[in-house]
Amino acid sequence: MTATTKERGRPRKFDRDQVLRLAMEVFLDRGYDGASVGDLTTAMGINAPSLYAAFGCKEALFREALDLYVNSVGPRTLDELGKRDVSARGAVDAMLREAARRFGNGRGCLVVLGATHRTADNEAVFHDLAERRNETQALIRRRLKQGVADGDVSAAVDIGTVAAFYATVLNGLSLQARDGASRKQLLGVVDCAMKAWDGLIGPASA
């Protein structure tokens, strides 16, 4: 009997998309390392063999949950950078404020907090998350470069350093949220970060 025949004869009794979303919630609360297979199966309402049959392993499940998180939550924050009807300052400000609103639920961001320490067991996941954070920083850098082209960012600005600064603020909002900061407090941090804009960017070019 082939694997396909077995699958046809023994169909899954759960909605894969639904249990994946439940797994995402567990990873959001506990991170990759803190979420045991038992935690996941309890939340998902399935047993371990079903988890392995549907997703392969815990790491593969995390990667699918991470993709779901990025595709369902991430764009709402990062899309603010792509808006061309505002200045570079307005785009960065909107990105940070959207993040503060979303992180204000006390859970922070899975891309930032999914695996905060590299271990032998999570090394591949750790590097994947680091690459995703670097991609976010690259998006900020790209938006600042567009600001130079548009004339609202001085051509003399060290774009890389400024992008790193605002990426650090973005990631820090997630950590502050996990530590209990309210949405109001997070928005206050954004206010401070944006007050630094003129000192970092300088007057726009003519």
N, C-alpha and C positions, 0 to 999 in steps of 0.2 A: 504493500500500500504506500503510495507516495505521500509526501508531506502535504501536497495540495489536497489530496483526498481526505487526509486526516483533518485538515482545517475545515473542509466542507462538512465532514461528518460531525465535527465538534465545534460549532460556531461559538464565538465569544458571546458571553451573556452580559456584556457591558458596553457602554458607549466609549470608544477609545478617546475621542476628543474631550469628553466630559471628565474622564479620569485623569487625562493629561493636565487639564486645567486645575484639578484638585491637587495634583502633584506639584504644580507650579506654586500653589498657595503654600504648601509645606516648605518648599525650598525658599520661598520669600520669607517665611517666619524663622527658619532654622539654618539656612545656608546649605551648601552642598555637604559639608562635613557633619553638620549637626543633624541632618535628616537621615535617620536609619531606614533600612528597608522596611522594618516593622512600622515605623512612623508613616511611611509612604503607603504601604498596603492598607493600614487602618484607615487613613484619610480617603484613599481611593476606593475602599470597599471591595478590594479584590485580594486574592492570596498571592504569595510570592511566586509560585509557578506561573500564574497568569501574568504577573508583572514582567517576568523574564521572557515569556512567550510573546508578549505584545511589544515590549520595548528593548529587549536584549539584556540590559544590565542597568544598574543605577546610573552610571555615567552617561549612557545613551539616553536614558530617561531625562536626566538633567539637561542635556543638550537640546532635546526637543522642547522641554519646558522653558528653557532659556530663549529659544527661537520664538516660542509662543509669546513670552513676555515682551521681547524686543519688538515683535511685530504688532502687538496689541496695545502696548503702553509706550514704548520708546518713541515711535513716530510723533506722538502728540506733543512731546517735548522738543525733539530735534527738528520737527517741521517748522518750528518758529524761526530757525536759522535760515530757512530757505525763502522766507518771505522777502520779496523785492520792493514792496510798497512802503518799507520802513528803512531807516538808516541802519548801519552796522550796530550802532549802539542800541537802537530799538530792538533789533533782532536778538542780540545777546541778553538784553534785559528781559525780553519776553520768554526766552528759553529758560532763564533762571527762575522767573516767577512761575512758569508752568511747572517746573520741577518742584518748587517749594510747595505748590498746591498739591501735587501728587504725592510727594514724600510726607506731607503733613499727616498722613494716616499712621505714622509711627513705624512703618516697615522699611522705608528707604527703598533703594534700587537694587535689584537682583544682580545687575551687571557690576555694581560696586561692591556689594556685600556678599555675593555668592560664595566666594572663597578668598578670605582676607589673608590667609597664610599658606604658603606653598609647602606641601608635604609630598612624600613619596606616593601617597595614594591619590592625591588630587592634582598632580603636576600638570597634566594635560588640560584639565578644567581651568586651573589657575592661569595658564598661558592664554587660553581662549578668552577669558574674561579681560585679561590685560590688553589683548589685541583689540577687543571691542572698545575698551576705554580709550585706547590710542586712536581708534577710528573717530570717536566723538571729538577728541581734541583736534584731529585733522579737519573735521567739519567746521569747527570754530575758526581754525586758521584760514580755511578757504573763504569763510564769510568775511573775515577781516581783510583778506586780499581783495575781495569784491568791493569792500568799503574804500580801499585805496583807489581802485579803478573808478568808483563812483564819486570820489572826491570828499567823502566824509571821514576818512581816516588818513592821517598824514603819511606820506611815503617814507618818512624817516623812522617810523615806528618799527620796533623789533617785534614783528608779527608772531614769531614763534613763542617768545616769552609771554606776550600778552595772552595768547591762546592757552598756554600752559596755566597761566594764572586763573583764567575763567573756567577752565576744565577742573582745576583744583577746587574752586568754589563750588562748582556743580557737584563734584564727588563728595565734598565736605558736607553739603546739604543732606545727603543721604545718611552719612554717619551721624550728624546731629539729630536727624529725625529718629534714627534707631535709638539714640541715647535719650529720647524723650522730648526733644524740642517741639514746641507747638508750631502750627502753620504760621501764626503771627510772628513768632521768633524767627522762623526761617525766612519769611519775607523781609524782616528787619536786616538779616544778613545780606540779602540781595540788595537792599537799599545801600548798605555800606559798600558793597562790591561795586555798585554802579557810581557811587560818589568818587571812586578811585579812577573812573574812566578818563576824565579830562587829564589827570596827572599821568596816566599811562599812555594815552593816545596823543595828547597834545592837540593844538588847533588843526582843524581840517585843512587840507590843501585847497587852494583856490580852484 
